[in-house]
Amino acid sequence: MAHQLGSATDFRQTADQGEVRHSDRDQTPAPAAQRTDQTPTETANPSPRSPSPGGGWAHTRESGHAPEAERDDPPAPGRALAHSWCALSALHSRLEAHIERALEAAAELSVREYSVLDVLSEQHDGEGGHLRMNQLADVVVLSQSATTRLVSRLEERGLLVRYLCPTDRRGIYTDVSDDGRKLLERARPVHDAALREALQEAAKRPELAPLVTAVRTLGPTSKPV
């Protein structure tokens, strides 16, 4: 009987120990490879400086930050054209400002006024030798109304005269007066000297030097200015 009780006691102890061991197995955490509640960080967030297999920096297109080498790339063709136009505009402004200061000081003429006198002084009595107002406006690159006002100012100063076309009574021509020719003769050397000075100064700037070379070689005679 005692042996039977002992056996029953041993059975219960053995069963209890089995439950404990089973409970311990339930509390054992799952291996790291089987845990799905953690997000890998090394593959999802690579180093921002990690090169791509092709040798570039693939992350820069997503982050918007390009390496220094990429920022130094030449501008796109469209932007290169815009840069060239800006350089041409800058050269024109520099030349015009320098020439106008010289003409104002020597002859009290603006660049536009000088241009009108210079163009009209080249007229002749042959066929097509005289310019109508709209033709003059095209040559000096002004609107017709602005050209008419400019001609009126020069006429008031006695530098221009208007007359009717002998073959077309509806046509009115403008010519340089004697006083206008005298003033023009005095202003031309000043204009040409100021132009050379402005070109020489602009040639010192790398972005303007090619344009200066082009200006110096343009013209009917192709002689450098």
C-alpha positions as CSV (number, residue, x, y, z in Angstrom):
1,M,0.0,0.0,0.0
2,A,2.8,2.3,0.9
3,H,4.5,1.4,-2.3
4,Q,1.3,2.3,-4.2
5,L,1.0,5.7,-2.5
6,G,4.6,6.4,-3.2
7,S,4.1,5.6,-6.9
8,A,1.1,7.9,-7.0
9,T,3.1,10.7,-5.3
10,D,6.0,10.2,-7.8
11,F,3.5,10.3,-10.7
12,R,2.1,13.7,-9.5
13,Q,5.6,15.1,-9.0
14,T,6.6,13.9,-12.4
15,A,3.5,15.4,-13.9
16,D,4.1,18.7,-12.1
17,Q,7.6,18.9,-13.3
18,G,6.5,18.2,-16.9
19,E,4.0,21.1,-16.6
20,V,6.7,23.4,-15.4
21,R,9.0,22.4,-18.2
22,H,6.2,22.9,-20.7
23,S,5.4,26.3,-19.2
24,D,9.1,27.3,-19.5
25,R,9.0,26.4,-23.2
26,D,6.0,28.6,-23.7
27,Q,7.8,31.6,-22.1
28,T,10.9,31.1,-24.2
29,P,11.1,34.0,-26.8
30,A,11.1,33.2,-30.5
31,P,14.4,33.3,-32.3
32,A,15.3,36.7,-33.8
33,A,14.9,35.3,-37.3
34,Q,11.2,34.4,-36.5
35,R,10.2,37.7,-34.9
36,T,8.2,39.8,-37.4
37,D,7.5,42.8,-35.1
38,Q,10.9,44.4,-35.8
39,T,11.7,46.4,-38.9
40,P,15.2,45.9,-40.4
41,T,17.1,49.2,-40.3
42,E,20.3,48.4,-42.1
43,T,18.6,47.6,-45.5
44,A,15.8,50.1,-45.2
45,N,18.0,53.0,-44.4
46,P,21.3,52.7,-46.1
47,S,24.1,55.2,-45.6
48,P,23.4,58.4,-47.5
49,R,26.9,58.2,-49.0
50,S,26.7,54.6,-50.2
51,P,27.6,54.4,-53.9
52,S,25.4,52.5,-56.3
53,P,26.7,49.6,-58.3
54,G,27.1,51.8,-61.3
55,G,29.5,54.1,-59.4
56,G,27.0,57.0,-59.0
57,W,25.0,58.2,-56.0
58,A,21.6,56.6,-56.6
59,H,20.1,58.1,-53.4
60,T,20.5,61.7,-54.6
61,R,17.6,61.5,-57.0
62,E,15.3,60.6,-54.1
63,S,16.7,63.0,-51.5
64,G,17.2,65.9,-53.8
65,H,20.7,66.6,-52.7
66,A,23.2,66.1,-55.5
67,P,27.0,65.6,-54.9
68,E,29.3,68.5,-55.6
69,A,30.5,66.9,-58.9
70,E,27.0,66.9,-60.3
71,R,26.4,70.5,-59.4
72,D,29.3,71.5,-61.6
73,D,27.8,70.0,-64.8
74,P,27.4,72.4,-67.7
75,P,24.0,74.0,-68.2
76,A,21.4,72.5,-70.4
77,P,21.3,73.7,-74.0
78,G,18.3,75.9,-73.3
79,R,20.0,77.6,-70.4
80,A,23.3,78.0,-72.4
81,L,21.3,79.9,-75.0
82,A,19.8,82.2,-72.2
83,H,23.3,82.8,-70.8
84,S,24.5,83.8,-74.3
85,W,21.7,86.2,-74.7
86,C,22.4,87.7,-71.2
87,A,26.0,88.3,-72.2
88,L,25.0,89.9,-75.5
89,S,22.5,92.2,-73.7
90,A,25.2,93.1,-71.1
91,L,27.7,94.0,-73.8
92,H,25.1,96.2,-75.6
93,S,24.3,98.0,-72.4
94,R,27.9,98.7,-71.6
95,L,28.7,100.0,-75.0
96,E,25.6,102.2,-75.2
97,A,26.2,103.7,-71.7
98,H,29.8,104.5,-72.4
99,I,29.1,106.0,-75.8
100,E,26.2,108.1,-74.6
101,R,28.2,109.7,-71.8
102,A,30.8,110.7,-74.3
103,L,28.3,112.1,-76.8
104,E,26.4,114.0,-74.2
105,A,29.6,115.6,-73.0
106,A,30.9,116.5,-76.5
107,A,27.8,117.2,-78.6
108,E,24.7,117.0,-76.3
109,L,23.4,114.1,-78.2
110,S,22.0,110.8,-77.1
111,V,22.9,107.5,-78.8
112,R,19.5,107.4,-80.5
113,E,19.8,111.0,-81.7
114,Y,23.3,110.3,-83.1
115,S,22.0,107.2,-84.8
116,V,19.2,109.2,-86.6
117,L,21.6,111.9,-87.7
118,D,24.1,109.3,-88.9
119,V,21.5,107.2,-90.9
120,L,19.8,110.2,-92.5
121,S,23.2,111.7,-93.5
122,E,23.7,108.7,-95.8
123,Q,20.7,109.5,-97.9
124,H,21.1,110.3,-101.6
125,D,19.0,111.6,-104.5
126,G,19.0,108.3,-106.3
127,E,16.2,105.8,-106.4
128,G,15.3,104.6,-102.9
129,G,17.9,107.0,-101.5
130,H,15.5,108.6,-99.0
131,L,13.8,107.0,-96.1
132,R,10.2,107.4,-95.0
133,M,9.5,107.6,-91.3
134,N,8.5,103.9,-91.0
135,Q,11.8,102.9,-92.8
136,L,13.8,105.1,-90.5
137,A,12.1,103.6,-87.5
138,D,13.1,100.1,-88.6
139,V,16.7,101.2,-89.1
140,V,17.1,102.8,-85.6
141,V,15.0,100.0,-84.0
142,L,12.3,102.3,-82.5
143,S,8.5,102.4,-82.9
144,Q,7.2,104.8,-85.5
145,S,5.7,107.1,-82.9
146,A,8.9,107.2,-80.9
147,T,10.9,107.9,-84.1
148,T,8.5,110.8,-85.0
149,R,9.0,112.4,-81.6
150,L,12.7,112.0,-81.9
151,V,12.8,113.6,-85.3
152,S,10.6,116.4,-84.0
153,R,13.1,117.2,-81.2
154,L,16.0,117.2,-83.6
155,E,14.1,119.4,-86.0
156,E,13.4,121.9,-83.2
157,R,17.1,122.1,-82.6
158,G,17.7,122.9,-86.2
159,L,19.5,119.7,-86.9
160,L,16.9,118.1,-89.3
161,V,14.6,119.5,-92.0
162,R,11.5,118.0,-93.5
163,Y,10.4,118.3,-97.1
164,L,7.8,116.8,-99.5
165,C,8.8,114.1,-101.9
166,P,9.0,115.6,-105.4
167,T,7.4,112.6,-107.0
168,D,4.8,111.8,-104.3
169,R,3.2,114.8,-102.6
170,R,1.9,112.6,-99.8
171,G,5.4,111.5,-98.8
172,I,7.4,113.6,-96.3
173,Y,11.1,113.0,-96.1
174,T,13.6,114.2,-93.5
175,D,17.2,115.2,-94.1
176,V,20.1,116.5,-92.0
177,S,20.5,120.3,-92.0
178,D,23.8,122.1,-92.4
179,D,24.0,122.6,-88.7
180,G,23.2,119.0,-88.2
181,R,26.0,117.9,-90.5
182,K,28.5,120.1,-88.7
183,L,27.5,118.7,-85.3
184,L,27.7,115.2,-86.8
185,E,31.2,115.7,-88.0
186,R,32.2,116.8,-84.5
187,A,30.4,113.9,-82.9
188,R,31.6,111.0,-85.1
189,P,35.2,110.9,-83.8
190,V,33.9,111.0,-80.2
191,H,31.5,108.2,-81.0
192,D,34.1,106.0,-82.6
193,A,36.7,106.6,-79.8
194,A,34.2,105.8,-77.1
195,L,33.2,102.6,-79.0
196,R,36.8,101.4,-79.1
197,E,37.3,102.2,-75.4
198,A,34.1,100.4,-74.4
199,L,35.1,97.3,-76.5
200,Q,38.6,97.3,-75.0
201,E,37.2,97.4,-71.5
202,A,34.5,94.7,-72.2
203,A,37.2,92.4,-73.7
204,K,38.7,92.0,-70.2
205,R,35.6,90.0,-69.1
206,P,35.8,86.4,-70.1
207,E,32.1,86.1,-70.7
208,L,32.1,89.1,-73.1
209,A,35.4,88.6,-74.9
210,P,34.0,86.3,-77.7
211,L,31.3,88.8,-78.4
212,V,33.8,91.7,-78.6
213,T,35.8,89.7,-81.1
214,A,32.7,89.2,-83.2
215,V,31.8,92.9,-83.1
216,R,35.3,93.9,-84.1
217,T,35.2,91.7,-87.2
218,L,31.6,92.5,-88.4
219,G,30.7,95.1,-91.0
220,P,30.9,95.6,-94.7
221,T,34.7,96.0,-94.7
222,S,35.4,93.3,-92.1
223,K,38.1,95.4,-90.6
224,P,38.6,95.2,-86.8
225,V,37.3,98.1,-84.8
